[in-house]
Amino acid sequence: MRRKHRMDIWQVISFVILGLYALFLVLPMFQLLRSSVIGADGEFSLGYFKEFFTKKSYYGTLFNSFKVSIAVTAVSLILGILFAYFYNLFEMKGKALLQTLAILCCMSPPFIGAYSWIQMFGRGGIFTKAISSLLGWKVPDIYGFTGIVLVITSQLFPLVFLYITGALKNIDNSLIEASSSLGCSSVKRFFVVILPLCMPTILAAALLVFMRAFADFATPLLIGKGYQTFPVLIYNRYVGETATNHQFAAAISVIGIVVTAVIFLIQKFATSRFTFTMNALHPIETHKPKPLTSVLIHVYCYLIVGIAMLPQVFVAWQSFRKCNNGVFLDGYSLESYRIALSKIMKRSLPNTFTIGITALALVILLAILIAYLVVRRANAINGVIDTLSMVPYIIPGAVVGIALVVTFNQGPLVLTGTAAIMVIALIIRRLPYTIRSSVAILQQIPMSIEEAAISLGCSKLKAFFVITVPMMANGIMSGAIISWITIITELSTAIILYSVRTETLTLSIYTYVVQGNDGVASAIATILLAVTTVSLLLFMKFSKNKELSF
């Protein structure tokens, strides 16, 4: 008599996780597609797609987003690669400070940068008025394409710096020494040796920057002033004050998924052309530059980081100014904080931590399990799980939000307007970060350690959680801090999903910005920046390598 095959615990976990992805990712994407091809009469129709591609005011937003994303990617790569090269190959003062500030720049909410730049250099900005009255100069307009590129670039070039820094640590110093012995100058070595060796990482960083720039809707919404981008069109058609059309928004969202998927596939193809492995037995050594070179390097690095940090510093300063009904007065006061705390203590601050911590705990648990399945239990099902886990990486946040609303706004499972749907959205969006860092660290841990524990009578599940997970702690923590900071600063998905009961800090800031109450908005933004800074400092204090893994 044949014995029935019993699934072990990891097979059960595989099917459970696959089921969760089917319910909360695959089904919403299918429902979004279905909604996009159902006309006003309830019949199958491609009318919404036809409408988009026949009206320049619609398809023009796609070109606008491409122009912004390409410009942001190009400038971010130039600034970030040079920054990383100087930082890792030359002796510099204040490296730890530079790295911390760079991380803070890329971890702050995107729309805070747009809001700050408007307050500084908008038509009625404080610096615009000061320069005009003191020097008689007319400050260039901050609005439109230029302003959007400036704001997004100042936030994303530090990501390139962090990516390239990680790549440079994998380059063996003997390659640098060999190029020098062959008479290769520093400039030529940068282009002939460094850039080709970093190319896979450069392409990965370019993809991330492009996707982030393409999906950003808050910055163009605040500072675009007529220069409408693709995500802004989606937002306006779904939750705008006028001319909302949910099915048209669904059709545009489907177009967004197709576009980002194509970009992702192009990046993957380009990366496959630069596949190689490196083992840095002798990591790159820093050397002391010539006096003039040292001055120029310090000026460059501190200048670009200083410009990127300017919005955060300005918001913090502005939060202490006297303000009456959104109008700033002479002198300083804590009144904005008093009002802000009275508004956020009851709802948005507790919501931020409750929703954020719940999402983070589930992100960590799922990331650990998925990392194990991908690395230790490789098979077709777990391969599908690995692929599905990366799908949200290329989908704009607003699209995820719309897909979830379309799916769960009616029976049998109604989640719209609840904290649960916001937690689900955050898990879907932020899980890839922690999965990647967990996979990377698990690949470095020998399987023999677990096998030894199992041979001594330990169960497979217990061996993993008691033996392996503690060894993965640093990689898990690195991905978790990135997930945490992006969770508490999330806006694009939250603005689609939130209700009065589930308002978070980012939504409170956005609400007060739209209302023109700049004092309270600045105070709440400063509180959020403080939470972000403390989170990062705690990570750097307890992390073994003091660096985030990308």
Secondary structure per residue as TSV (DSSP state, phi and psi in degrees):
chain	resnum	aa	ss	phi	psi
A	1	M	-	360.0	126.8
A	2	R	-	-74.2	134.7
A	3	R	-	-80.7	139.1
A	4	K	-	-71.4	139.1
A	5	H	-	-74.2	123.6
A	6	R	-	-97.8	130.6
A	7	M	-	-72.7	136.8
A	8	D	-	-81.6	174.9
A	9	I	H	-60.6	-34.1
A	10	W	H	-73.1	-30.8
A	11	Q	H	-67.6	-40.0
A	12	V	H	-61.5	-44.7
A	13	I	H	-61.2	-39.9
A	14	S	H	-58.5	-47.9
A	15	F	H	-68.8	-35.5
A	16	V	H	-64.8	-47.1
A	17	I	H	-65.5	-41.1
A	18	L	H	-60.9	-40.5
A	19	G	H	-63.6	-40.1
A	20	L	H	-63.5	-42.3
A	21	Y	H	-65.0	-38.3
A	22	A	I	-62.8	-40.5
A	23	L	I	-75.0	-43.8
A	24	F	I	-104.1	-2.4
A	25	L	I	-128.4	-55.6
A	26	V	I	-65.9	-49.2
A	27	L	H	-60.9	-47.4
A	28	P	H	-59.2	-39.1
A	29	M	H	-64.7	-39.8
A	30	F	H	-65.4	-42.9
A	31	Q	H	-65.6	-35.0
A	32	L	H	-64.1	-45.2
A	33	L	H	-62.6	-42.9
A	34	R	H	-62.0	-43.3
A	35	S	H	-64.5	-30.8
A	36	S	H	-74.3	-19.6
A	37	V	T	-112.0	16.3
A	38	I	B	-106.0	116.7
A	39	G	-	-74.4	179.4
A	40	A	T	-62.1	-26.1
A	41	D	T	-88.3	3.5
A	42	G	S	84.9	0.8
A	43	E	S	-98.7	162.2
A	44	F	B	-60.5	133.4
A	45	S	-	-159.0	143.4
A	46	L	-	-104.6	21.4
A	47	G	H	-60.8	-37.4
A	48	Y	H	-67.5	-37.6
A	49	F	H	-67.1	-41.3
A	50	K	H	-62.7	-41.8
A	51	E	H	-60.9	-41.8
A	52	F	H	-63.0	-46.8
A	53	F	H	-83.8	-3.7
A	54	T	H	-105.8	-7.4
A	55	K	-	-113.8	119.9
A	56	K	H	-60.9	-33.4
A	57	S	H	-63.3	-21.0
A	58	Y	H	-94.0	-59.8
A	59	Y	H	-69.5	-19.5
A	60	G	H	-63.9	-28.5
A	61	T	H	-65.7	-30.5
A	62	L	H	-66.5	-43.3
A	63	F	H	-65.2	-38.7
A	64	N	H	-60.4	-43.2
A	65	S	H	-65.2	-38.7
A	66	F	H	-64.0	-43.4
A	67	K	H	-62.5	-44.5
A	68	V	H	-62.8	-48.0
A	69	S	H	-64.8	-41.7
A	70	I	H	-65.2	-44.3
A	71	A	H	-63.6	-45.4
A	72	V	H	-62.4	-42.9
A	73	T	H	-63.2	-46.0
A	74	A	H	-62.5	-49.3
A	75	V	H	-67.7	-40.3
A	76	S	H	-63.0	-40.3
A	77	L	H	-64.3	-44.4
A	78	I	H	-61.9	-51.0
A	79	L	H	-65.5	-45.8
A	80	G	H	-69.9	-39.7
A	81	I	H	-66.3	-45.6
A	82	L	H	-62.7	-42.1
A	83	F	H	-58.7	-48.6
A	84	A	H	-64.0	-39.2
A	85	Y	H	-63.6	-48.4
A	86	F	H	-64.2	-41.5
A	87	Y	H	-64.4	-38.6
A	88	N	H	-94.6	-21.1
A	89	L	H	-105.8	-9.8
A	90	F	B	-127.5	151.4
A	91	E	-	-72.8	130.2
A	92	M	-	-139.0	151.0
A	93	K	T	-88.8	139.8
A	94	G	T	75.6	34.5
A	95	K	H	-62.4	-43.0
A	96	A	H	-61.2	-40.7
A	97	L	H	-64.4	-43.8
A	98	L	H	-59.5	-45.9
A	99	Q	H	-64.4	-43.0
A	100	T	H	-62.5	-45.4
A	101	L	H	-64.3	-39.3
A	102	A	H	-62.2	-42.6
A	103	I	H	-65.3	-41.5
A	104	L	H	-61.6	-36.2
A	105	C	H	-61.0	-42.6
A	106	C	H	-87.5	-6.3
A	107	M	H	-102.4	-5.3
A	108	S	S	-80.0	154.9
A	109	P	-	-57.4	132.8
A	110	P	H	-56.8	-41.4
A	111	F	H	-71.9	-18.7
A	112	I	H	-63.9	-37.1
A	113	G	H	-63.3	-45.8
A	114	A	H	-62.2	-45.4
A	115	Y	H	-60.0	-43.8
A	116	S	H	-66.9	-43.3
A	117	W	H	-63.3	-35.4
A	118	I	H	-65.0	-43.3
A	119	Q	H	-64.9	-29.4
A	120	M	H	-88.1	-48.7
A	121	F	H	-125.1	16.0
A	122	G	S	-70.4	-178.1
A	123	R	T	-60.0	-31.7
A	124	G	T	-112.9	21.9
A	125	G	-	-66.8	154.9
A	126	I	H	-64.0	-40.6
A	127	F	H	-75.9	-32.9
A	128	T	H	-60.8	-46.4
A	129	K	H	-66.2	-42.4
A	130	A	H	-64.4	-45.6
A	131	I	H	-65.7	-40.2
A	132	S	H	-64.5	-43.0
A	133	S	H	-76.7	-35.3
A	134	L	H	-84.2	-41.4
A	135	L	H	-112.1	-13.4
A	136	G	-	73.5	14.3
A	137	W	-	-89.0	146.4
A	138	K	-	-95.0	117.1
A	139	V	-	-72.8	132.8
A	140	P	-	-55.2	147.7
A	141	D	-	-64.4	128.3
A	142	I	-	-83.1	-13.1
A	143	Y	S	-84.5	164.2
A	144	G	S	86.3	-154.8
A	145	F	H	-56.6	-48.2
A	146	T	H	-60.3	-46.0
A	147	G	H	-64.2	-41.4
A	148	I	H	-61.4	-46.9
A	149	V	H	-63.1	-43.4
A	150	L	H	-59.4	-49.1
A	151	V	H	-66.0	-48.0
A	152	I	H	-69.4	-38.9
A	153	T	H	-62.9	-42.6
A	154	S	H	-62.5	-21.7
A	155	Q	H	-93.7	-27.4
A	156	L	H	-100.0	-21.3
A	157	F	H	-63.6	-30.4
A	158	P	H	-62.3	-28.6
A	159	L	H	-62.9	-42.0
A	160	V	H	-61.6	-43.4
A	161	F	H	-56.6	-45.2
A	162	L	H	-67.8	-40.1
A	163	Y	H	-62.9	-50.5
A	164	I	H	-68.1	-33.1
A	165	T	H	-59.2	-43.4
A	166	G	H	-62.0	-39.0
A	167	A	H	-68.6	-40.4
A	168	L	H	-65.0	-28.1
A	169	K	T	-70.6	-15.9
A	170	N	T	-95.6	1.0
A	171	I	S	-90.1	129.8
A	172	D	B	-75.2	134.3
A	173	N	H	-63.2	-23.1
A	174	S	H	-62.3	-29.5
A	175	L	H	-67.9	-38.7
A	176	I	H	-66.0	-43.6
A	177	E	H	-65.2	-39.0
A	178	A	H	-64.8	-41.6
A	179	S	H	-65.5	-36.2
A	180	S	H	-67.9	-40.8
A	181	S	H	-66.2	-22.6
A	182	L	T	-89.8	7.6
A	183	G	T	83.1	19.1
A	184	C	-	-78.3	125.9
A	185	S	-	-72.7	166.7
A	186	S	H	-60.7	-42.4
A	187	V	H	-66.5	-45.5
A	188	K	H	-65.8	-39.2
A	189	R	H	-61.6	-37.1
A	190	F	I	-61.0	-44.3
A	191	F	I	-82.2	-33.2
A	192	V	I	-92.1	-31.6
A	193	V	I	-109.6	-56.3
A	194	I	I	-65.7	-53.4
A	195	L	H	-60.2	-47.2
A	196	P	H	-60.6	-38.0
A	197	L	H	-69.0	-28.4
A	198	C	H	-93.4	1.4
A	199	M	H	-57.3	-43.6
A	200	P	H	-57.9	-40.9
A	201	T	H	-70.7	-37.4
A	202	I	H	-61.2	-42.4
A	203	L	H	-66.4	-38.4
A	204	A	H	-64.9	-43.0
A	205	A	H	-65.6	-39.6
A	206	A	H	-62.2	-40.4
A	207	L	H	-62.6	-46.6
A	208	L	H	-62.0	-45.3
A	209	V	H	-63.8	-44.4
A	210	F	H	-60.3	-47.3
A	211	M	H	-63.5	-42.3
A	212	R	H	-64.9	-41.9
A	213	A	H	-68.1	-39.8
A	214	F	H	-66.7	-36.4
A	215	A	H	-86.3	-13.5
A	216	D	-	-68.7	122.7
A	217	F	-	-114.2	-26.4
A	218	A	H	-67.4	-41.8
A	219	T	H	-63.8	-52.5
A	220	P	H	-62.6	-32.1
A	221	L	H	-64.5	-40.0
A	222	L	H	-83.5	-39.2
A	223	I	H	-113.0	-4.3
A	224	G	-	-66.1	-44.9
A	225	K	T	49.3	59.5
A	226	G	T	102.9	-20.3
A	227	Y	-	-91.4	85.1
A	228	Q	-	-83.1	134.8
A	229	T	-	-106.3	172.1
A	230	F	H	-60.0	-49.8
A	231	P	H	-61.9	-33.2
A	232	V	H	-65.0	-39.1
A	233	L	H	-61.4	-44.3
A	234	I	H	-59.5	-46.8
A	235	Y	H	-61.8	-46.8
A	236	N	H	-64.8	-35.6
A	237	R	H	-77.0	-18.5
A	238	Y	H	-100.1	-45.8
A	239	V	H	-126.8	12.3
A	240	G	-	-63.8	164.8
A	241	E	S	-71.4	-28.4
A	242	T	S	-135.4	159.4
A	243	A	S	56.2	38.2
A	244	T	-	-74.8	144.2
A	245	N	-	-151.8	99.6
A	246	H	H	-63.1	-37.9
A	247	Q	H	-71.9	-36.2
A	248	F	H	-66.0	-39.7
A	249	A	H	-61.9	-37.5
A	250	A	H	-63.9	-42.4
A	251	A	H	-63.0	-42.8
A	252	I	H	-64.0	-38.0
A	253	S	H	-62.3	-40.4
A	254	V	H	-62.3	-41.4
A	255	I	H	-60.7	-41.0
A	256	G	H	-62.0	-40.4
A	257	I	H	-63.6	-44.1
A	258	V	H	-62.3	-44.9
A	259	V	H	-61.4	-49.9
A	260	T	H	-67.0	-33.7
A	261	A	H	-64.6	-41.0
A	262	V	H	-62.5	-45.0
A	263	I	H	-60.1	-42.3
A	264	F	H	-62.1	-43.6
A	265	L	H	-66.7	-37.5
A	266	I	H	-62.6	-43.3
A	267	Q	H	-63.1	-42.2
A	268	K	H	-63.2	-39.4
A	269	F	H	-65.3	-43.9
A	270	A	H	-63.7	-38.9
A	271	T	H	-65.9	-35.3
A	272	S	H	-64.2	-21.1
A	273	R	T	-79.4	-9.6
A	274	F	T	-124.9	42.0
A	275	T	-	-87.9	121.4
A	276	F	-	-162.5	166.2
A	277	T	-	-117.1	149.6
A	278	M	-	-134.1	146.0
A	279	N	-	-133.4	107.3
A	280	A	-	-82.4	85.4
A	281	L	S	-66.7	-30.5
A	282	H	S	-128.5	93.0
A	283	P	B	-57.1	157.4
A	284	I	-	-56.4	134.9
A	285	E	-	-102.5	138.9
A	286	T	-	-79.6	149.3
A	287	H	B	-133.7	157.6
A	288	K	-	-79.6	122.6
A	289	P	-	-78.3	168.4
A	290	K	-	-65.7	156.0
A	291	P	H	-51.5	-48.7
A	292	L	H	-66.0	-42.6
A	293	T	H	-61.3	-40.7
A	294	S	H	-60.6	-43.4
A	295	V	H	-62.3	-46.3
A	296	L	H	-63.9	-40.0
A	297	I	H	-64.2	-45.9
A	298	H	H	-63.4	-42.5
A	299	V	H	-62.0	-45.9
A	300	Y	H	-60.6	-52.9
A	301	C	H	-64.8	-46.4
A	302	Y	H	-71.8	-29.3
A	303	L	H	-68.7	-48.3
A	304	I	H	-69.8	-35.8
A	305	V	H	-69.4	-38.2
A	306	G	H	-62.8	-42.0
A	307	I	H	-64.3	-41.3
A	308	A	H	-66.3	-31.5
A	309	M	H	-84.3	-15.4
A	310	L	H	-53.4	-44.3
A	311	P	H	-59.4	-42.1
A	312	Q	H	-65.2	-43.0
A	313	V	H	-64.5	-41.6
A	314	F	H	-64.3	-44.0
A	315	V	H	-61.4	-42.7
A	316	A	H	-62.3	-43.3
A	317	W	H	-64.7	-43.3
A	318	Q	H	-66.4	-27.5
A	319	S	T	-65.9	-19.6
A	320	F	T	-97.5	-0.4
A	321	R	E	-80.1	151.8
A	322	K	E	-66.3	138.5
A	323	C	E	-144.2	134.1
A	324	N	E	-128.9	109.3
A	325	N	T	55.5	41.5
A	326	G	T	85.0	-1.7
A	327	V	E	-105.9	124.6
A	328	F	E	-80.0	140.4
A	329	L	E	-118.7	172.0
A	330	D	E	-69.8	143.7
A	331	G	E	99.6	175.6
A	332	Y	E	-124.7	154.1
A	333	S	-	-161.8	157.2
A	334	L	S	-98.4	11.7
A	335	E	H	-60.4	-39.6
A	336	S	H	-61.8	-37.8
A	337	Y	H	-69.5	-37.0
A	338	R	H	-61.6	-46.3
A	339	I	H	-66.5	-43.6
A	340	A	H	-60.4	-48.0
A	341	L	H	-65.2	-37.1
A	342	S	H	-65.4	-27.1
A	343	K	H	-85.5	-38.8
A	344	I	H	-94.0	-20.9
A	345	M	T	-64.9	-31.5
A	346	K	T	-77.8	-33.2
A	347	R	T	-133.9	-65.1
A	348	S	H	-67.7	-37.0
A	349	L	H	-68.4	-50.4
A	350	P	H	-59.3	-39.4
A	351	N	H	-61.3	-42.6
A	352	T	H	-58.1	-45.5
A	353	F	H	-77.5	-39.1
A	354	T	H	-65.3	-52.4
A	355	I	H	-65.5	-43.3
A	356	G	H	-64.8	-47.2
A	357	I	H	-67.6	-39.4
A	358	T	H	-61.4	-47.1
A	359	A	H	-62.6	-42.4
A	360	L	H	-65.1	-42.8
A	361	A	H	-59.8	-43.4
A	362	L	H	-70.8	-35.0
A	363	V	H	-61.3	-45.6
A	364	I	H	-63.1	-46.7
A	365	L	H	-61.4	-49.6
A	366	L	H	-65.0	-38.4
A	367	A	H	-64.1	-41.0
A	368	I	H	-62.8	-47.0
A	369	L	H	-65.2	-45.2
A	370	I	H	-66.5	-38.6
A	371	A	H	-60.4	-42.1
A	372	Y	H	-64.3	-44.9
A	373	L	H	-61.5	-41.3
A	374	V	H	-70.3	-41.8
A	375	V	H	-87.4	-44.3
A	376	R	H	-97.3	-23.2
A	377	R	S	-126.4	48.5
A	378	A	-	-62.7	121.9
A	379	N	S	-158.7	-177.4
A	380	A	H	-62.6	-44.3
A	381	I	H	-63.6	-46.3
A	382	N	H	-69.5	-26.5
A	383	G	H	-65.5	-39.5
A	384	V	H	-64.2	-42.2
A	385	I	H	-61.1	-43.0
A	386	D	H	-61.7	-42.2
A	387	T	H	-65.6	-46.0
A	388	L	H	-62.3	-35.0
A	389	S	H	-64.2	-24.9
A	390	M	H	-95.1	-9.0
A	391	V	G	-57.7	-45.5
A	392	P	G	-62.1	-18.3
A	393	Y	G	-60.6	-28.8
A	394	I	G	-110.8	7.8
A	395	I	S	-107.7	126.2
A	396	P	-	-55.5	145.3
A	397	G	H	-58.4	-40.6
A	398	A	H	-61.8	-34.0
A	399	V	H	-67.0	-42.5
A	400	V	H	-59.5	-44.2
A	401	G	H	-61.2	-46.9
A	402	I	H	-62.9	-41.6
A	403	A	H	-61.4	-41.0
A	404	L	H	-67.8	-39.6
A	405	V	H	-64.9	-44.8
A	406	V	H	-58.6	-35.9
A	407	T	H	-83.2	-39.3
A	408	F	H	-115.6	27.6
A	409	N	S	-94.0	1.9
A	410	Q	S	-152.4	168.9
A	411	G	T	-57.3	162.5
A	412	P	T	-82.4	-16.5
A	413	L	S	-118.2	102.8
A	414	V	-	-99.3	116.1
A	415	L	-	-122.3	-13.9
A	416	T	T	-57.0	131.3
A	417	G	T	89.7	-4.0
A	418	T	S	-100.3	164.1
A	419	A	H	-68.3	-28.3
A	420	A	H	-59.9	-42.1
A	421	I	H	-69.3	-30.2
A	422	M	H	-71.5	-37.8
A	423	V	H	-63.3	-45.2
A	424	I	H	-59.9	-44.5
A	425	A	H	-62.6	-42.2
A	426	L	H	-66.0	-39.5
A	427	I	H	-63.0	-47.7
A	428	I	H	-58.8	-43.8
A	429	R	H	-74.8	-36.4
A	430	R	H	-104.7	-9.0
A	431	L	H	-59.3	-38.9
A	432	P	H	-55.4	-35.7
A	433	Y	H	-59.5	-50.7
A	434	T	H	-72.8	-32.3
A	435	I	H	-61.8	-47.6
A	436	R	H	-61.6	-45.0
A	437	S	H	-68.5	-34.5
A	438	S	H	-69.7	-41.4
A	439	V	H	-61.9	-43.9
A	440	A	H	-60.5	-42.4
A	441	I	H	-76.1	-35.0
A	442	L	H	-67.1	-32.9
A	443	Q	T	-64.1	-19.4
A	444	Q	T	-92.4	-5.0
A	445	I	S	-99.7	121.6
A	446	P	-	-63.2	140.1
A	447	M	H	-66.2	-24.6
A	448	S	H	-59.9	-26.9
A	449	I	H	-66.1	-45.9
A	450	E	H	-66.3	-40.4
A	451	E	H	-61.7	-36.9
A	452	A	H	-64.0	-41.9
A	453	A	H	-65.4	-40.8
A	454	I	H	-65.5	-39.1
A	455	S	H	-64.6	-20.9
A	456	L	T	-92.8	10.5
A	457	G	T	100.9	3.9
A	458	C	-	-82.2	139.2
A	459	S	-	-70.0	160.4
A	460	K	H	-60.1	-44.7
A	461	L	H	-66.3	-43.2
A	462	K	H	-66.4	-40.5
A	463	A	H	-59.9	-40.6
A	464	F	I	-65.8	-50.8
A	465	F	I	-74.1	-31.0
A	466	V	I	-87.9	-35.1
A	467	I	I	-99.8	-53.3
A	468	T	I	-80.2	-46.0
A	469	V	H	-56.0	-45.0
A	470	P	H	-58.7	-32.2
A	471	M	H	-73.2	-22.1
A	472	M	T	-87.8	-2.2
A	473	A	H	-51.6	-42.4
A	474	N	H	-67.8	-41.5
A	475	G	H	-66.8	-40.7
A	476	I	H	-62.0	-44.5
A	477	M	H	-64.0	-38.6
A	478	S	H	-62.9	-48.7
A	479	G	H	-66.7	-35.4
A	480	A	H	-66.4	-38.8
A	481	I	H	-68.6	-35.8
A	482	I	H	-64.7	-44.5
A	483	S	H	-62.2	-43.2
A	484	W	H	-61.6	-48.1
A	485	I	H	-66.3	-39.8
A	486	T	H	-71.5	-27.5
A	487	I	H	-67.1	-48.4
A	488	I	H	-75.7	-13.4
A	489	T	T	-108.4	9.9
A	490	E	-	-67.0	136.1
A	491	L	-	-131.2	-44.9
A	492	S	T	-59.8	-40.1
A	493	T	T	-79.6	-42.7
A	494	A	H	-60.8	-35.9
A	495	I	H	-69.3	-20.9
A	496	I	H	-82.7	-34.4
A	497	L	H	-99.9	-20.6
A	498	Y	-	-72.7	157.9
A	499	S	-	-126.4	178.2
A	500	V	G	-57.9	-34.7
A	501	R	G	-77.2	-18.1
A	502	T	G	-117.0	23.3
A	503	E	-	-65.2	137.4
A	504	T	-	-113.6	178.5
A	505	L	H	-60.4	-43.8
A	506	T	H	-62.7	-38.6
A	507	L	H	-68.7	-36.1
A	508	S	H	-63.7	-44.3
A	509	I	H	-59.4	-49.1
A	510	Y	H	-60.0	-40.8
A	511	T	H	-61.7	-45.5
A	512	Y	H	-70.5	-32.1
A	513	V	H	-63.8	-47.1
A	514	V	H	-62.7	-36.5
A	515	Q	H	-75.6	-11.4
A	516	G	T	82.9	12.3
A	517	N	-	-90.2	79.3
A	518	D	H	-69.3	-32.0
A	519	G	H	-63.4	-51.5
A	520	V	H	-66.4	-40.0
A	521	A	H	-59.8	-42.9
A	522	S	H	-65.2	-39.7
A	523	A	H	-64.4	-45.9
A	524	I	H	-66.4	-39.5
A	525	A	H	-62.4	-39.5
A	526	T	H	-66.4	-39.3
A	527	I	H	-60.9	-43.5
A	528	L	H	-65.4	-40.6
A	529	L	H	-63.3	-37.1
A	530	A	H	-64.7	-43.0
A	531	V	H	-61.5	-42.7
A	532	T	H	-62.4	-45.0
A	533	T	H	-64.0	-45.6
A	534	V	H	-62.1	-41.5
A	535	S	H	-59.3	-44.5
A	536	L	H	-67.3	-43.0
A	537	L	H	-65.4	-38.3
A	538	L	H	-63.9	-40.9
A	539	F	H	-61.1	-47.1
A	540	M	H	-67.5	-27.2
A	541	K	H	-72.7	-41.7
A	542	F	H	-98.0	-10.2
A	543	S	-	-76.5	146.1
A	544	K	S	-71.7	-42.3
A	545	N	S	-99.0	-2.2
A	546	K	-	63.9	12.2
A	547	E	S	-132.0	148.7
A	548	L	-	-79.8	142.2
A	549	S	-	-98.0	132.4
A	550	F	-	-124.3	360.0
